[in-house]
């Protein structure tokens, strides 16, 4: 970074080294200053050089990034519950929707808590598995049918894998996110066509 490139540099998987050689002829200010003023400070700052470190995304940042997708996961889960309610002629109370929403919100608390002890990736796996089991089991308890609970568990598994991949991506995160949302919307539109909204 800065105004000068190193003369020599060596980069390996574990370390790097760099050497600069800056002569007083290369700079906008003299080697000895008699009258020091504001313009000298700007000249000195403009001739700075060095190395900027790229800090990898750490567990708290990853947890924050995953929390940004919370609304998407909750709305899609509610959408699946709603479609299940209409297609299977099963009445699901608003309180049951709320309990499922609370279970999905608790995922982020579990994720943050576990990641402080075991790291982000194992914490994500453990938190998502617990949430999927909880919500899938609850859906089975509500509907008394295996198919809706398996669909719910499968949907949450796909969503959590999708979010995990998005969190790991850096360069293509926006593209992958946009394409994923497009596919999800297309699936929702496809299933909504099969419902006779006026006779239900």
N, C-alpha and C positions, 0 to 999 in steps of 0.2 A: 504494500500500500504506500501511497505517497508519490513523491516527485521523481524518485530514482529507483531503478531496478538493481538488484544485486549483481555484482560481477560474477560470483560463483554461487551456485545453489545445489543442494543435494537433498532429495526427498526419498525416504524409504517408508515402509509400512509402520515403523515404530517411531521414527524421529525425522527431523529435518535440520539442515544447517544452511546458513546464507551469509555471504560476506559482501559488504558495500565498501566502495572507495569513493568518497566525495571530496573533490578538491575545492579550494576556495574560488577557483575560476568558474566552477559550475554554478555558483550561488549568486543570488541577486544582491548580496550584501558583502561587505568587506570582512576580512578576518579580524580586524581590530576596529571597534566602533568608538568614535569620540563623542558624537552627538546622537544619543539614543532617544528615539521618539516613536510615535505610534506606527509610522510607516515601516520602521525597522522590525516591529513585532509581526506585522503582516508578511514581510519578506521572510522572516525566520519560520513562521508557520507554513508558508507556501513551499518551503524547501524541506519539510519534514519527510521522513520515510520510515518504513518498518514493516511489521507483519500484523495482519488482522487474523484472529483465530475464529474459526467457524465452530460455534458451540452447538453440539447436537441437541435435538429435542429431548428434554429430560422428562421424568415421570409426571411432574406437576403440569407441564405444558401439554403433554399427551392427554392427561386427564381432562384438562380444560378444552382441548380440541374435541375430545369425544363427547363432552357435555354440550357442545354446540349443536350436536345432532340429536339431542334429547327430544326436541319437539317433533322431529321427523319420525323417530321411532315410536313415540307415544301416539301420534296421529295415525300412523299406519296400523299400529296394533289395535287402536280403537276402530279403525275402518274394517279390519278383519273380524273383530267381534261383532260389529254392526251387520256385516254381510252374513256372518254365521247365524245371527239372530233372525234375519229375514229368510234365509234359504232353509234353515232347519226348523222354522216356526217355533223357536225357543225364546221365551221372554227373559231378558237379562236386565236386571235392575240397575238404576243409575249408581247406586252404592257399589255394585260389583264392578262397574266401569272405573269408579274412583279407586277401588282397591287394586285393580290391575295397574292403573296409572301410578299409584304409590309404590307398587312393586318395581315398576320400571324406573322410577326416580331413585329408589333405594340402590339400584345398580351402581350409580355414580358415587354414592357414599361408600359402598363396598369396594369399588375400584380404587378410590383414593386411599382408603384404610389399608387394603391389602398391598398396594403398590409401595407404601412406605416400608414394608417388611420383606417382600419377596421380589420386588421389581415390577415394572409395568406389564410386561407380556404375560407372566404367570398370573398376575392379579386380574388382568383382563379376561383370561381364560376361566379362572375360578368364578369371578363375579358374573360373567355372562352365563356360565353353566348353571349357577345357583338361580339366577333370574329366570332362565328358560324352564328349568324344572318347576319352579314355583308357579309361574304363569300357566304353563302347560297343564300341571296338576290341578290348578284352580279351574281352568276351562273344562277339564274332564269332570270335576266335581259339579260344575254348573250345568253342563249339557248332558251328562251321563252317557256321552258318546266318545269313542276313541278318535274318530276322524277329525272333528273340530280341534281337539287338543293337540293332535299330531300336526295339523295344519298350522296352528298357532306356534307350536314349538319349532317347526321347520322354518316358518317366516322369521321368527326371532333369531334363529341360528344364522340364516342368510343375512339378515340385517346387521347382526353383530360382527360377522365376518367382513361384510362390506365396509362397515365403519372402521374396523381394525385396519383393513387395507388402505383406506383413505388416510388414516392417521400416519401410516408408515410412509406414504408417498410424499414427496416434496414438490417435484417439478410438475407432475401431471395430476395433482390432487384436484384442481378445479375441473379439468377435463373429465376425469373419472367420476367426480361427483355429479357433474351435469348429465353425463350419459346415464349414470345410475338412476338419477331422479327421473330422467325421460323414460327409461324402461319401467320403473315402478309406476309412473303415471299411466303408461300404456297398459300395464297389467290391470290396474284398478279400473280403467275405462272399459277394458274387455269384460271384466266380471260384472260391471254395472249394467252392461247391455242385456245381460241375461235375466235381470230383475224387472218384473212388471210393477213399476213404482205406483201406479194408480189403483191397482187392485189389491195391493198388500195392506 
